[in-house]
Amino acid sequence: MLITILMLLLTAINLFLGWYLFTHRNRPFLVFHPEKNAGLASLTKFSGLALTVMGVVALVATVIQNNVFISIVLIFDIILVLVVQMIFVSFFPKQ
């Protein structure tokens, strides 16, 4: 039961972050300005789509209740979020 609740929470977080990044691909958010940088705009678009897809896959894994599939989804999700964060760090504004 706890795994189901946590997977639903992961799904909600992935879908929210994916939607947020995708909708902010042409307007500023936090300290980033994708409207001024084409590479950052494409990164937010790709990241938003990838997180949304991972959210849908996590929802499917939650419904199926296969522990191996859930584990694979969690590993891919951790890798995806880590890679996205590390790439966003390279676009952090320099002072």
C-alpha positions in Angstrom: 0.0 0.0 0.0 2.8 2.4 0.9 4.5 1.8 -2.5 1.3 2.6 -4.3 1.0 5.9 -2.4 4.6 6.8 -3.0 4.4 5.9 -6.7 1.3 8.1 -7.1 3.2 10.9 -5.4 6.1 10.4 -7.8 3.6 10.5 -10.7 2.1 13.7 -9.5 5.6 15.3 -9.1 6.7 14.2 -12.5 3.6 15.4 -14.2 3.7 18.8 -12.4 7.4 19.4 -13.1 7.0 18.3 -16.8 4.0 20.6 -17.3 5.9 23.5 -15.5 9.0 23.1 -17.6 7.1 22.7 -20.9 4.9 25.8 -20.2 8.0 27.9 -19.3 10.0 27.2 -22.4 9.5 30.7 -23.7 9.2 32.7 -20.5 11.5 33.3 -17.5 11.3 31.1 -14.4 13.4 31.2 -11.3 16.8 32.6 -12.5 16.6 31.1 -16.0 15.7 33.0 -19.1 14.9 30.5 -21.9 13.5 33.3 -24.1 17.0 34.6 -24.4 18.8 31.3 -24.9 17.7 28.8 -27.6 19.6 25.9 -26.0 17.9 26.5 -22.7 14.5 26.7 -24.4 15.1 23.4 -26.1 16.3 21.9 -22.8 13.1 23.0 -21.0 11.0 21.6 -23.9 12.8 18.2 -23.9 12.9 18.0 -20.1 9.2 18.8 -19.8 8.2 16.2 -22.3 10.5 13.6 -20.8 9.2 14.2 -17.3 5.6 14.0 -18.5 6.3 10.7 -20.3 8.0 9.4 -17.1 5.0 10.5 -15.1 2.7 8.5 -17.4 5.0 5.5 -17.3 5.1 5.7 -13.5 1.3 5.8 -13.4 1.2 2.7 -15.6 3.7 1.0 -13.3 1.5 1.9 -10.3 -1.6 0.4 -11.9 0.2 -2.8 -13.1 1.8 -3.3 -9.6 4.7 -5.3 -11.0 7.7 -4.8 -8.6 10.3 -5.2 -11.3 8.7 -2.7 -13.6 8.3 -0.3 -10.7 12.0 -0.7 -9.8 13.0 0.0 -13.5 10.8 3.1 -13.6 12.3 4.4 -10.4 15.8 3.9 -11.6 15.1 5.6 -15.0 13.3 8.4 -13.2 16.3 9.0 -10.8 18.7 9.1 -13.8 16.4 11.4 -15.8 16.0 13.9 -12.9 19.7 13.9 -12.1 20.7 14.5 -15.7 18.2 17.3 -16.1 19.4 19.0 -13.0 23.0 18.7 -13.9 22.4 20.2 -17.4 20.4 23.0 -15.9 23.3 23.9 -13.7 25.4 24.6 -16.8 22.8 27.3 -17.7 23.0 28.9 -14.3 23.7 32.6 -14.7 27.2 33.7 -14.0 27.8 36.8 -11.9 
